Amino acid sequence: MSLWQRLTEAVSKRADTDSLLAPLASQQILQAVVDAAPLAITLLDERGQIAFANAGARELFFDNEPPEGKNFLRMLAHVPAPLRAALLSEADHVFTHESGGESDTYHLAKRTLSVSGRPHSLLIVRHMTLELSRQENAVLHKAIRVIHHELANSLTPVISLLRSVRNKLGKPEAAAKLEQMLSVIEDRVLHLNAFLTGFAALGRLPKPRLQEVSWDEFLRGLRPLLSEPAAITIRDAPVTAGWFDPTQLQQVVINLVKNAREAGSPDHEIVLEAVDVPEGGQRLSVLDRGVGMSPEVLENAMVPLFTTRPNGSGMGLALCREIADAHRGHLRITRRKGGGMMISLWLPARHAPLSSDTLSRARLSLSRV
């Protein structure tokens, strides 16, 4: 039961048992709660007439004027194009409105419900600019910490070695030592170059070329791309065709199998599977019997540049998540029963309206496998 349903039920029961709390008072309480919510809520009947608008909607759409009884759809000719596109969409929509050199981001959800036996549409708009700004700052701070850590690990020994090289210049007996020092410096510089190149690659991921793909053909086509593929178990594929970019999903599988091997999993314990899921779409998973992840590693595994391996770039899982997001999907890392890890990518079905409810159910499903 939702929070709103619980509140309505609680108020109704209170109204039945307390003569001081008449139905009018119940309505006033609900009105106060809805007005205080940090959301713009508008209820439309089947003709597009406004049946209800809370304080947030009156401020956002109607210049604080009471709009009840007016036709909401007539506003579409006057609202900014991003908002108009969101209002006409059947799925949840995130849009940005720019004005005066500043931009604001909103999330719009649309739901259909019956009121007094008649169909109505409920529009809920949430202002997300501050929330997104906080999330972006948090990600930026994490990235800065990881970059600083990586640079310090390379530059500190390089600086020390360069000082030693300077002290040994002109000493013939130190030639072999100089060669060794310069070799170490070269290795660290090459590592930094690879690190920064991988970091830049995250910003150059091309838009996926979505197409209908047979899962059976896709999984069979992976075998030549995996070194020593014979021992890896590939389970039966879904009958339903997938809707994705096969090249990008191949990269995801290659990265995940590589991670499984580097975690110490024998090939015969690595399982690749794809299944249909009840909430729609399919789930592609790679399971292993490696050493697993500590809580700290699990928390940071998909943070760009984070790695616990001496020669790791920290880009593999971050790139996999970028590809998942570009497909409107979701990537999740969980511990496998009996040891090891399971990394799953949920992909929505073709043309499926991707509401927040659908995505929440998909994420919950991934957390249970």
MARMIPA-918142 format. One record per residue (C-alpha): residue number from 1; x negated, y, z negated; residue in three letters. Coordinates in pm, 1 decimal, decimal comma. Layout:
! residues N
SITE    i        px        py        pz   aa
SITE  NUM         X         Y         Z  ALA
...
***
This chain:
! residues 369
SITE    i        px        py        pz   aa
SITE    1       0,0       0,0       0,0  MET
SITE    2    -136,4     340,4      96,5  SER
SITE    3    -197,8     623,6    -150,0  LEU
SITE    4      89,0     818,4       8,1  TRP
SITE    5     330,0     524,8     -33,2  GLN
SITE    6     226,6     478,7    -395,1  ARG
SITE    7     276,7     847,0    -466,5  LEU
SITE    8     620,0     848,2    -301,9  THR
SITE    9     725,3     536,2    -492,8  GLU
SITE   10     598,9     675,4    -822,2  ALA
SITE   11     782,5    1004,5    -772,5  VAL
SITE   12    1103,1     823,1    -670,6  SER
SITE   13    1096,3     598,8    -978,9  LYS
SITE   14    1033,1     897,9   -1201,4  ARG
SITE   15    1325,4    1080,5   -1044,7  ALA
SITE   16    1554,1     783,2   -1112,9  ASP
SITE   17    1460,5     756,2   -1479,9  THR
SITE   18    1422,9    1118,5   -1583,2  ASP
SITE   19    1721,2    1350,6   -1548,2  SER
SITE   20    1490,4    1650,1   -1572,7  LEU
SITE   21    1321,7    1550,8   -1247,1  LEU
SITE   22    1593,5    1589,2    -984,6  ALA
SITE   23    1547,7    1494,6    -617,4  PRO
SITE   24    1471,2    1858,8    -543,1  LEU
SITE   25    1182,5    1849,5    -790,6  ALA
SITE   26    1052,1    1530,4    -628,2  SER
SITE   27    1051,3    1703,3    -292,1  GLN
SITE   28     871,7    2004,3    -439,3  GLN
SITE   29     601,2    1780,8    -586,4  ILE
SITE   30     544,5    1604,6    -255,8  LEU
SITE   31     541,3    1938,8     -75,3  GLN
SITE   32     277,4    2070,8    -317,1  ALA
SITE   33      61,5    1762,1    -271,4  VAL
SITE   34      82,4    1779,0     109,0  VAL
SITE   35      11,9    2152,4     112,5  ASP
SITE   36    -292,7    2105,3    -110,2  ALA
SITE   37    -440,2    1834,7     115,1  ALA
SITE   38    -740,2    1953,8     323,1  PRO
SITE   39    -554,7    1847,2     639,2  LEU
SITE   40    -329,5    2005,4     898,9  ALA
SITE   41     -17,3    1785,6     907,4  ILE
SITE   42     259,9    1831,3    1164,9  THR
SITE   43     566,0    1611,2    1222,0  LEU
SITE   44     738,2    1622,0    1562,2  LEU
SITE   45    1064,6    1465,9    1673,6  ASP
SITE   46    1108,1    1286,1    2005,9  GLU
SITE   47    1175,4    1617,8    2185,6  ARG
SITE   48     856,5    1775,8    2055,9  GLY
SITE   49    1042,2    1995,4    1806,3  GLN
SITE   50     850,7    2066,8    1485,8  ILE
SITE   51    1025,7    1898,3    1193,5  ALA
SITE   52     758,0    1974,7     934,9  PHE
SITE   53     424,1    2152,8     903,8  ALA
SITE   54     216,1    2178,6     587,4  ASN
SITE   55      12,4    2480,6     479,8  ALA
SITE   56    -296,5    2357,9     665,4  GLY
SITE   57    -105,1    2325,6     992,5  ALA
SITE   58      61,2    2664,6     950,2  ARG
SITE   59    -280,7    2824,9     904,3  GLU
SITE   60    -454,0    2634,9    1188,6  LEU
SITE   61    -180,7    2644,8    1453,0  PHE
SITE   62      87,4    2897,1    1363,6  PHE
SITE   63     -81,3    3203,6    1206,1  ASP
SITE   64      77,9    3114,7     871,3  ASN
SITE   65     428,9    3152,6    1018,0  GLU
SITE   66     695,6    2884,6     949,6  PRO
SITE   67     715,3    2684,5    1276,5  PRO
SITE   68     998,7    2442,9    1198,4  GLU
SITE   69    1245,5    2407,7    1485,4  GLY
SITE   70    1005,0    2538,1    1750,8  LYS
SITE   71     871,7    2328,2    2038,0  ASN
SITE   72     517,4    2220,2    1963,1  PHE
SITE   73     441,2    2103,3    2316,8  LEU
SITE   74     484,0    2456,0    2451,9  ARG
SITE   75     172,8    2548,9    2258,1  MET
SITE   76     -38,0    2333,7    2489,9  LEU
SITE   77     -46,9    2606,3    2752,9  ALA
SITE   78    -218,1    2842,0    2508,5  HIS
SITE   79    -449,5    2624,1    2299,7  VAL
SITE   80    -818,1    2561,3    2389,4  PRO
SITE   81    -878,7    2278,8    2636,9  ALA
SITE   82   -1052,7    2044,5    2383,1  PRO
SITE   83    -754,0    2064,4    2148,3  LEU
SITE   84    -508,5    2015,6    2435,7  ARG
SITE   85    -696,6    1702,5    2548,1  ALA
SITE   86    -693,4    1568,3    2192,5  ALA
SITE   87    -319,3    1632,3    2152,0  LEU
SITE   88    -241,5    1453,4    2480,1  LEU
SITE   89    -459,6    1154,4    2392,6  SER
SITE   90    -295,0     839,8    2260,0  GLU
SITE   91    -596,9     750,3    2045,7  ALA
SITE   92    -772,5     928,6    1764,4  ASP
SITE   93    -987,0    1207,5    1898,6  HIS
SITE   94   -1282,5    1415,9    1782,8  VAL
SITE   95   -1310,1    1755,9    1949,8  PHE
SITE   96   -1514,1    2073,2    1912,5  THR
SITE   97   -1382,9    2427,0    1948,4  HIS
SITE   98   -1631,1    2705,4    2023,1  GLU
SITE   99   -1556,7    3069,2    1953,6  SER
SITE  100   -1779,7    3371,1    1903,3  GLY
SITE  101   -2096,1    3165,5    1941,0  GLY
SITE  102   -1993,7    2924,1    1664,7  GLU
SITE  103   -1840,2    2578,6    1692,4  SER
SITE  104   -1604,5    2382,1    1470,6  ASP
SITE  105   -1545,6    2008,1    1491,1  THR
SITE  106   -1210,8    1845,0    1417,1  TYR
SITE  107   -1069,7    1491,8    1401,8  HIS
SITE  108    -713,8    1444,5    1525,5  LEU
SITE  109    -509,3    1135,3    1441,9  ALA
SITE  110    -170,2    1063,9    1596,6  LYS
SITE  111      76,4     813,2    1453,5  ARG
SITE  112     432,3     710,9    1546,7  THR
SITE  113     688,7     654,6    1273,8  LEU
SITE  114    1063,8     641,3    1225,5  SER
SITE  115    1242,7     909,0    1022,8  VAL
SITE  116    1613,7     854,5     957,3  SER
SITE  117    1614,2     597,6    1234,6  GLY
SITE  118    1467,6     835,6    1492,9  ARG
SITE  119    1112,5     820,8    1638,5  PRO
SITE  120     871,9    1092,0    1529,0  HIS
SITE  121     505,4    1168,5    1588,6  SER
SITE  122     275,6    1258,8    1300,8  LEU
SITE  123     -29,5    1469,6    1386,7  LEU
SITE  124    -309,4    1495,4    1131,0  ILE
SITE  125    -606,7    1724,2    1197,8  VAL
SITE  126    -912,6    1723,8     971,4  ARG
SITE  127   -1183,5    1989,9     980,0  HIS
SITE  128   -1513,6    1802,3     995,2  MET
SITE  129   -1775,7    2074,0    1055,1  THR
SITE  130   -1903,9    2089,1     697,3  LEU
SITE  131   -1894,6    1710,1     656,9  GLU
SITE  132   -2085,5    1654,6     981,5  LEU
SITE  133   -2337,2    1923,4     887,9  SER
SITE  134   -2406,3    1748,4     558,7  ARG
SITE  135   -2446,6    1412,3     733,6  GLN
SITE  136   -2678,1    1561,5     996,5  GLU
SITE  137   -2889,3    1722,4     723,7  ASN
SITE  138   -2910,0    1392,5     535,1  ALA
SITE  139   -3023,1    1208,2     850,3  VAL
SITE  140   -3270,4    1486,6     930,3  LEU
SITE  141   -3418,4    1472,4     580,5  HIS
SITE  142   -3458,3    1094,6     608,7  LYS
SITE  143   -3624,6    1128,1     948,4  ALA
SITE  144   -3860,7    1396,5     819,0  ILE
SITE  145   -3963,3    1176,9     524,8  ARG
SITE  146   -4031,5     880,3     752,8  VAL
SITE  147   -4223,7    1095,0    1005,3  ILE
SITE  148   -4430,6    1247,7     725,9  HIS
SITE  149   -4506,4     902,6     587,0  HIS
SITE  150   -4611,8     771,9     928,8  GLU
SITE  151   -4826,3    1074,5    1012,5  LEU
SITE  152   -4992,4    1071,6     670,1  ALA
SITE  153   -5073,8     701,6     701,0  ASN
SITE  154   -5255,3     766,6    1028,0  SER
SITE  155   -5399,9    1115,4     986,7  LEU
SITE  156   -5545,6    1068,8     637,4  THR
SITE  157   -5788,4     789,8     739,2  PRO
SITE  158   -5859,3     962,8    1071,9  VAL
SITE  159   -5964,5    1283,9     895,6  ILE
SITE  160   -6183,0    1088,5     654,8  SER
SITE  161   -6345,4     893,6     938,5  LEU
SITE  162   -6411,7    1208,5    1142,2  LEU
SITE  163   -6596,1    1358,9     846,6  ARG
SITE  164   -6807,4    1045,5     819,1  SER
SITE  165   -6874,8    1052,5    1194,2  VAL
SITE  166   -6998,9    1410,5    1168,0  ARG
SITE  167   -7238,8    1313,8     888,3  ASN
SITE  168   -7381,9    1025,4    1092,0  LYS
SITE  169   -7425,9    1209,2    1421,9  LEU
SITE  170   -7789,6    1216,5    1537,4  GLY
SITE  171   -7885,0     909,4    1332,5  LYS
SITE  172   -7978,5     626,9    1572,4  PRO
SITE  173   -7951,0     364,7    1297,7  GLU
SITE  174   -7580,5     456,5    1255,2  ALA
SITE  175   -7482,5     385,4    1616,7  ALA
SITE  176   -7302,3      59,0    1538,6  ALA
SITE  177   -7120,2     217,5    1246,2  LYS
SITE  178   -7016,2     511,9    1462,3  LEU
SITE  179   -6877,3     277,6    1724,9  GLU
SITE  180   -6667,4     100,5    1461,2  GLN
SITE  181   -6535,7     430,4    1318,9  MET
SITE  182   -6442,8     564,6    1661,9  LEU
SITE  183   -6263,6     238,7    1740,6  SER
SITE  184   -6050,8     272,5    1426,2  VAL
SITE  185   -5974,2     635,5    1511,5  ILE
SITE  186   -5868,8     533,2    1862,6  GLU
SITE  187   -5638,7     261,6    1725,3  ASP
SITE  188   -5465,0     504,7    1490,1  ARG
SITE  189   -5421,8     767,2    1762,6  VAL
SITE  190   -5276,0     506,7    1999,9  LEU
SITE  191   -5039,5     393,2    1724,8  HIS
SITE  192   -4922,7     750,8    1667,9  LEU
SITE  193   -4869,9     795,9    2040,3  ASN
SITE  194   -4655,1     481,1    2057,7  ALA
SITE  195   -4466,5     592,6    1746,1  PHE
SITE  196   -4382,7     937,2    1887,9  LEU
SITE  197   -4298,0     790,7    2230,9  THR
SITE  198   -4051,3     552,2    2069,5  GLY
SITE  199   -3902,6     835,1    1864,2  PHE
SITE  200   -3844,8    1041,9    2179,0  ALA
SITE  201   -3684,9     741,3    2352,1  ALA
SITE  202   -3390,9     755,6    2110,0  LEU
SITE  203   -3290,5    1086,3    2263,4  GLY
SITE  204   -3309,5     956,1    2620,2  ARG
SITE  205   -3074,9     658,4    2601,7  LEU
SITE  206   -2872,1     665,9    2926,9  PRO
SITE  207   -2493,9     652,9    2919,0  LYS
SITE  208   -2382,6     287,4    2940,0  PRO
SITE  209   -2251,1     166,4    3273,8  ARG
SITE  210   -1946,1     -18,6    3147,2  LEU
SITE  211   -1817,0    -310,4    3351,7  GLN
SITE  212   -1621,9    -632,4    3310,6  GLU
SITE  213   -1867,4    -907,9    3217,7  VAL
SITE  214   -1819,5   -1282,1    3175,2  SER
SITE  215   -1957,6   -1372,5    2834,3  TRP
SITE  216   -2057,3   -1718,6    2956,7  ASP
SITE  217   -2263,2   -1573,4    3241,7  GLU
SITE  218   -2410,3   -1305,0    3015,3  PHE
SITE  219   -2526,9   -1554,1    2751,9  LEU
SITE  220   -2668,4   -1794,0    3011,1  ARG
SITE  221   -2851,0   -1503,6    3175,2  GLY
SITE  222   -3026,2   -1425,1    2847,3  LEU
SITE  223   -3226,1   -1747,4    2834,2  ARG
SITE  224   -3491,1   -1644,4    3091,8  PRO
SITE  225   -3542,4   -1317,9    2900,1  LEU
SITE  226   -3624,6   -1487,9    2569,1  LEU
SITE  227   -3966,6   -1647,7    2531,8  SER
SITE  228   -3931,5   -2010,1    2416,9  GLU
SITE  229   -3550,9   -1986,7    2454,0  PRO
SITE  230   -3477,3   -2359,5    2454,6  ALA
SITE  231   -3471,7   -2394,4    2075,8  ALA
SITE  232   -3235,5   -2099,8    2019,0  ILE
SITE  233   -2874,4   -2206,9    1971,7  THR
SITE  234   -2624,0   -2023,9    2195,4  ILE
SITE  235   -2271,0   -2105,9    2089,1  ARG
SITE  236   -1958,8   -2113,4    2305,8  ASP
SITE  237   -1866,9   -1778,2    2457,0  ALA
SITE  238   -1524,8   -1608,2    2433,7  PRO
SITE  239   -1283,4   -1674,9    2718,0  VAL
SITE  240   -1190,3   -1305,5    2727,1  THR
SITE  241   -1425,4   -1099,7    2943,7  ALA
SITE  242   -1627,6    -827,5    2775,9  GLY
SITE  243   -1643,0    -459,6    2871,4  TRP
SITE  244   -2000,3    -337,4    2831,6  PHE
SITE  245   -2329,6    -250,5    2999,0  ASP
SITE  246   -2504,2    -589,5    3036,4  PRO
SITE  247   -2852,0    -438,1    3065,6  THR
SITE  248   -2818,3    -245,0    2740,9  GLN
SITE  249   -2667,7    -542,7    2557,7  LEU
SITE  250   -2954,3    -760,1    2681,5  GLN
SITE  251   -3189,5    -512,7    2515,7  GLN
SITE  252   -2994,1    -542,9    2190,0  VAL
SITE  253   -3021,7    -923,7    2190,6  VAL
SITE  254   -3392,7    -917,2    2280,5  ILE
SITE  255   -3462,0    -676,1    1993,2  ASN
SITE  256   -3258,9    -878,8    1742,2  LEU
SITE  257   -3418,5   -1212,3    1840,0  VAL
SITE  258   -3762,6   -1047,7    1818,7  LYS
SITE  259   -3678,8    -921,5    1468,4  ASN
SITE  260   -3560,4   -1267,8    1365,5  ALA
SITE  261   -3887,3   -1425,4    1478,0  ARG
SITE  262   -4095,5   -1156,3    1308,8  GLU
SITE  263   -3900,7   -1221,9     988,1  ALA
SITE  264   -4035,4   -1578,1     996,0  GLY
SITE  265   -3729,6   -1761,7    1125,4  SER
SITE  266   -3798,7   -2080,1    1325,6  PRO
SITE  267   -3641,6   -2066,8    1671,2  ASP
SITE  268   -3418,3   -2365,4    1599,4  HIS
SITE  269   -3263,1   -2168,6    1310,3  GLU
SITE  270   -3180,4   -1867,4    1530,5  ILE
SITE  271   -2819,9   -1865,8    1650,4  VAL
SITE  272   -2669,1   -1636,4    1913,7  LEU
SITE  273   -2291,9   -1629,6    1926,4  GLU
SITE  274   -2008,5   -1422,5    2071,0  ALA
SITE  275   -1647,2   -1457,4    1952,9  VAL
SITE  276   -1310,4   -1286,9    1994,6  ASP
SITE  277   -1194,9   -1110,2    1676,4  VAL
SITE  278    -839,4   -1056,9    1547,3  PRO
SITE  279    -862,2    -676,3    1550,2  GLU
SITE  280    -940,3    -683,5    1923,2  GLY
SITE  281   -1260,6    -692,0    2122,6  GLY
SITE  282   -1551,6    -926,3    2058,9  GLN
SITE  283   -1833,4    -972,2    1809,7  ARG
SITE  284   -2186,6   -1054,0    1925,4  LEU
SITE  285   -2413,0   -1185,2    1646,5  SER
SITE  286   -2770,3   -1302,1    1595,4  VAL
SITE  287   -2825,6   -1518,8    1287,1  LEU
SITE  288   -3163,9   -1623,5    1148,8  ASP
SITE  289   -3332,7   -1801,5     858,0  ARG
SITE  290   -3611,9   -1550,1     802,3  GLY
SITE  291   -3729,7   -1397,0     475,7  VAL
SITE  292   -3429,5   -1164,1     460,0  GLY
SITE  293   -3427,9    -802,2     344,6  MET
SITE  294   -3466,1    -640,7       6,1  SER
SITE  295   -3192,1    -394,4    -100,3  PRO
SITE  296   -3420,3    -100,5     -10,1  GLU
SITE  297   -3499,8    -238,9     335,1  VAL
SITE  298   -3134,3    -325,4     398,7  LEU
SITE  299   -3032,0      30,7     311,5  GLU
SITE  300   -3286,0     188,4     549,3  ASN
SITE  301   -3311,2     -75,5     822,5  ALA
SITE  302   -3129,1     132,6    1086,3  MET
SITE  303   -3293,3     462,6     997,0  VAL
SITE  304   -3509,1     568,9    1294,5  PRO
SITE  305   -3882,4     511,9    1235,2  LEU
SITE  306   -3834,1     306,2     916,8  PHE
SITE  307   -4041,0     -13,5     918,9  THR
SITE  308   -4211,4    -247,5     672,6  THR
SITE  309   -4431,8    -418,5     932,3  ARG
SITE  310   -4791,0    -297,8     982,7  PRO
SITE  311   -4749,3    -269,6    1358,1  ASN
SITE  312   -4376,4    -198,3    1365,5  GLY
SITE  313   -4232,8     112,4    1531,1  SER
SITE  314   -3907,7     133,3    1334,8  GLY
SITE  315   -3718,6     184,2    1661,5  MET
SITE  316   -3563,6    -156,3    1733,3  GLY
SITE  317   -3257,7    -149,9    1507,2  LEU
SITE  318   -3213,9     225,5    1550,9  ALA
SITE  319   -3195,7     172,2    1928,5  LEU
SITE  320   -2948,3    -115,4    1880,6  CYS
SITE  321   -2723,4     112,6    1675,9  ARG
SITE  322   -2747,0     387,3    1940,9  GLU
SITE  323   -2632,9     136,8    2203,2  ILE
SITE  324   -2348,3      18,1    1977,4  ALA
SITE  325   -2229,9     375,6    1922,2  ASP
SITE  326   -2247,6     449,1    2296,6  ALA
SITE  327   -2013,3     150,4    2352,8  HIS
SITE  328   -1770,4     279,8    2085,0  ARG
SITE  329   -1874,7     -22,9    1881,4  GLY
SITE  330   -2028,1     -84,2    1542,2  HIS
SITE  331   -2348,7    -257,8    1429,2  LEU
SITE  332   -2370,1    -420,6    1087,4  ARG
SITE  333   -2646,9    -603,4     900,3  ILE
SITE  334   -2551,3    -864,2     638,7  THR
SITE  335   -2723,9   -1144,6     453,4  ARG
SITE  336   -2657,8   -1490,9     592,7  ARG
SITE  337   -2525,3   -1755,8     358,5  LYS
SITE  338   -2807,6   -1992,2     272,6  GLY
SITE  339   -3079,0   -1735,6     349,6  GLY
SITE  340   -3179,1   -1508,8     632,3  GLY
SITE  341   -2985,4   -1231,9     799,2  MET
SITE  342   -2693,2   -1186,1    1035,6  MET
SITE  343   -2672,9    -880,2    1258,5  ILE
SITE  344   -2341,7    -831,5    1435,5  SER
SITE  345   -2225,5    -591,5    1705,3  LEU
SITE  346   -1851,2    -536,5    1743,1  TRP
SITE  347   -1736,1    -416,3    2086,1  LEU
SITE  348   -1381,3    -287,0    2148,0  PRO
SITE  349   -1167,2    -431,6    2424,3  ALA
SITE  350   -1138,5    -253,4    2756,9  ARG
SITE  351    -905,8      50,7    2748,3  HIS
SITE  352    -831,7     -14,6    2380,7  ALA
SITE  353    -728,6     306,4    2198,4  PRO
SITE  354    -994,5     333,7    1929,4  LEU
SITE  355    -813,8     461,2    1620,9  SER
SITE  356    -979,5     502,0    1284,4  SER
SITE  357    -764,2     213,1    1157,7  ASP
SITE  358    -897,1     -19,2    1429,6  THR
SITE  359   -1256,2      78,3    1357,7  LEU
SITE  360   -1203,5      34,6     984,2  SER
SITE  361   -1060,6    -315,2    1037,7  ARG
SITE  362   -1352,9    -403,5    1264,6  ALA
SITE  363   -1604,5    -283,8    1005,8  ARG
SITE  364   -1424,0    -478,2     733,4  LEU
SITE  365   -1424,8    -788,8     953,5  SER
SITE  366   -1800,8    -754,7    1010,0  LEU
SITE  367   -1859,4    -727,2     636,6  SER
SITE  368   -1681,9   -1059,0     577,0  ARG
SITE  369   -1867,1   -1277,7     829,3  VAL
***
